[in-house]
């Protein structure tokens, strides 16, 4: 379920308990080239968002175009989820048992040239 987050803007919260290693949702979005993603990321970063998720060295999923609720899962330096790319699908998977009502998070592990300040907890100095 999407609702306001204490971390940043909107977040995604578990509506039921989730077991460790369960696939929760896939990260949807338009498949674009890495080159195209660089141009789009500049626009998104100016607004404080990261919507592009690297599939492989050639392709990226841009959740700002055709994305689903997974685009609202916030970053955390101590996440309760992790990601795995299987073929052309990016899965968000529970890293541990997650309680009903808990916000879902994963480490964005960004590698672009732009960055935004992490807000996973007060005082975090990580740059994404």
C-alpha positions as a Markdown table, in Angstrom:
| # | Residue | x | y | z |
|---|---|---|---|---|
| 1 | Unk | 0.0 | 0.0 | 0.0 |
| 2 | Unk | 1.3 | 3.5 | -0.9 |
| 3 | Unk | 1.1 | 6.2 | 1.7 |
| 4 | Unk | 3.2 | 9.1 | 3.1 |
| 5 | Unk | 6.6 | 8.1 | 4.5 |
| 6 | Unk | 8.7 | 9.4 | 7.3 |
| 7 | Unk | 11.7 | 8.7 | 5.1 |
| 8 | Unk | 10.8 | 10.7 | 2.0 |
| 9 | Unk | 7.5 | 11.6 | 0.2 |
| 10 | Unk | 5.6 | 8.5 | -0.6 |
| 11 | Unk | 6.5 | 5.0 | 0.6 |
| 12 | Unk | 5.2 | 1.4 | 0.2 |
| 13 | Unk | 4.0 | -0.4 | 3.3 |
| 14 | Unk | 3.3 | -4.1 | 3.8 |
| 15 | Unk | -0.4 | -4.9 | 4.0 |
| 16 | Unk | 0.4 | -8.4 | 5.3 |
| 17 | Unk | 3.4 | -10.0 | 7.0 |
| 18 | Unk | 6.0 | -11.0 | 4.4 |
| 19 | Unk | 8.4 | -13.9 | 4.8 |
| 20 | Unk | 12.1 | -13.6 | 4.2 |
| 21 | Unk | 13.2 | -14.2 | 0.6 |
| 22 | Unk | 9.6 | -13.8 | -0.8 |
| 23 | Unk | 9.4 | -11.9 | -4.1 |
| 24 | Unk | 7.2 | -8.9 | -3.3 |
| 25 | Unk | 6.8 | -6.9 | -6.5 |
| 26 | Unk | 8.7 | -6.3 | -9.8 |
| 27 | Unk | 10.1 | -2.8 | -10.6 |
| 28 | Unk | 8.2 | -1.8 | -13.8 |
| 29 | Unk | 9.0 | 0.9 | -16.2 |
| 30 | Unk | 9.9 | 1.7 | -19.8 |
| 31 | Unk | 13.0 | -0.1 | -21.0 |
| 32 | Unk | 15.5 | 2.4 | -22.3 |
| 33 | Unk | 19.2 | 2.6 | -23.1 |
| 34 | Unk | 21.8 | 3.7 | -20.6 |
| 35 | Unk | 22.5 | 6.7 | -22.7 |
| 36 | Unk | 18.8 | 7.8 | -22.7 |
| 37 | Unk | 18.7 | 7.2 | -18.9 |
| 38 | Unk | 21.5 | 9.7 | -18.3 |
| 39 | Unk | 19.5 | 12.5 | -19.9 |
| 40 | Unk | 16.4 | 11.6 | -18.0 |
| 41 | Unk | 18.2 | 11.2 | -14.7 |
| 42 | Unk | 19.4 | 14.8 | -14.8 |
| 43 | Unk | 15.8 | 16.0 | -15.0 |
| 44 | Unk | 14.7 | 13.6 | -12.2 |
| 45 | Unk | 17.5 | 14.4 | -9.8 |
| 46 | Unk | 16.7 | 18.1 | -10.1 |
| 47 | Unk | 13.3 | 17.2 | -8.5 |
| 48 | Unk | 15.0 | 14.9 | -5.9 |
| 49 | Unk | 13.9 | 11.6 | -7.5 |
| 50 | Unk | 15.7 | 8.5 | -8.7 |
| 51 | Unk | 13.4 | 6.6 | -11.1 |
| 52 | Unk | 15.9 | 4.8 | -13.4 |
| 53 | Unk | 17.0 | 1.3 | -12.3 |
| 54 | Unk | 19.8 | -0.4 | -14.2 |
| 55 | Unk | 18.9 | -3.8 | -15.8 |
| 56 | Unk | 22.4 | -4.5 | -17.2 |
| 57 | Unk | 25.2 | -2.6 | -18.9 |
| 58 | Unk | 23.0 | -1.7 | -21.9 |
| 59 | Unk | 19.5 | -1.1 | -20.5 |
| 60 | Unk | 17.6 | 0.6 | -17.7 |
| 61 | Unk | 14.0 | 0.6 | -16.5 |
| 62 | Unk | 12.5 | 4.1 | -16.1 |
| 63 | Unk | 9.7 | 3.9 | -13.6 |
| 64 | Unk | 8.6 | 7.5 | -14.4 |
| 65 | Unk | 7.2 | 6.0 | -17.6 |
| 66 | Unk | 5.0 | 3.0 | -17.2 |
| 67 | Unk | 6.1 | 2.3 | -13.6 |
| 68 | Unk | 4.2 | 0.7 | -10.8 |
| 69 | Unk | 3.9 | 1.2 | -7.1 |
| 70 | Unk | 7.5 | -0.2 | -6.7 |
| 71 | Unk | 8.9 | 3.2 | -7.7 |
| 72 | Unk | 7.7 | 4.5 | -4.3 |
| 73 | Unk | 9.8 | 2.1 | -2.3 |
| 74 | Unk | 12.4 | 4.3 | -0.5 |
| 75 | Unk | 16.1 | 3.8 | -0.1 |
| 76 | Unk | 17.5 | 2.8 | 3.3 |
| 77 | Unk | 21.1 | 2.1 | 4.3 |
| 78 | Unk | 19.7 | -0.7 | 6.5 |
| 79 | Unk | 17.0 | -2.1 | 4.2 |
| 80 | Unk | 14.5 | -4.8 | 4.7 |
| 81 | Unk | 14.5 | -5.8 | 1.0 |
| 82 | Unk | 17.0 | -6.4 | -1.7 |
| 83 | Unk | 16.8 | -6.5 | -5.5 |
| 84 | Unk | 17.6 | -9.2 | -8.0 |
| 85 | Unk | 17.5 | -8.8 | -11.8 |
| 86 | Unk | 16.2 | -12.0 | -13.4 |
| 87 | Unk | 16.3 | -11.7 | -17.2 |
| 88 | Unk | 14.6 | -8.3 | -17.8 |
| 89 | Unk | 12.7 | -8.3 | -14.6 |
| 90 | Unk | 13.8 | -6.4 | -11.5 |
| 91 | Unk | 12.4 | -8.1 | -8.4 |
| 92 | Unk | 12.1 | -6.5 | -4.9 |
| 93 | Unk | 12.6 | -9.4 | -2.4 |
| 94 | Unk | 12.2 | -9.5 | 1.4 |
| 95 | Unk | 15.7 | -9.6 | 3.0 |
| 96 | Unk | 14.1 | -10.6 | 6.3 |
| 97 | Unk | 10.6 | -11.2 | 7.8 |
| 98 | Unk | 8.7 | -8.0 | 7.4 |
| 99 | Unk | 5.8 | -7.0 | 9.7 |
| 100 | Unk | 2.4 | -5.8 | 8.5 |
| 101 | Unk | 2.5 | -2.0 | 8.3 |
| 102 | Unk | 6.3 | -1.8 | 8.0 |
| 103 | Unk | 7.7 | 0.4 | 5.2 |
| 104 | Unk | 9.5 | -1.5 | 2.5 |
| 105 | Unk | 13.0 | -0.3 | 1.7 |
| 106 | Unk | 16.1 | -1.3 | -0.3 |
| 107 | Unk | 19.6 | 0.0 | -0.9 |
| 108 | Unk | 19.5 | 1.9 | -4.2 |
| 109 | Unk | 23.2 | 1.3 | -4.8 |
| 110 | Unk | 23.3 | 4.2 | -7.2 |
| 111 | Unk | 26.3 | 4.6 | -9.6 |
| 112 | Unk | 25.4 | 7.7 | -11.6 |
| 113 | Unk | 27.2 | 11.0 | -11.5 |
| 114 | Unk | 24.4 | 13.0 | -9.9 |
| 115 | Unk | 23.3 | 12.5 | -6.4 |
| 116 | Unk | 20.7 | 13.4 | -3.7 |
| 117 | Unk | 20.9 | 13.3 | 0.0 |
| 118 | Unk | 19.9 | 10.1 | 1.7 |
| 119 | Unk | 17.0 | 10.5 | 4.2 |
| 120 | Unk | 16.8 | 7.0 | 5.6 |
| 121 | Unk | 17.3 | 8.2 | 9.1 |
| 122 | Unk | 18.1 | 11.5 | 10.8 |
| 123 | Unk | 21.7 | 12.4 | 10.5 |
| 124 | Unk | 22.5 | 10.0 | 7.6 |
| 125 | Unk | 25.2 | 11.5 | 5.5 |
| 126 | Unk | 25.1 | 9.0 | 2.6 |
| 127 | Unk | 24.7 | 10.5 | -0.9 |
| 128 | Unk | 22.6 | 8.5 | -3.4 |
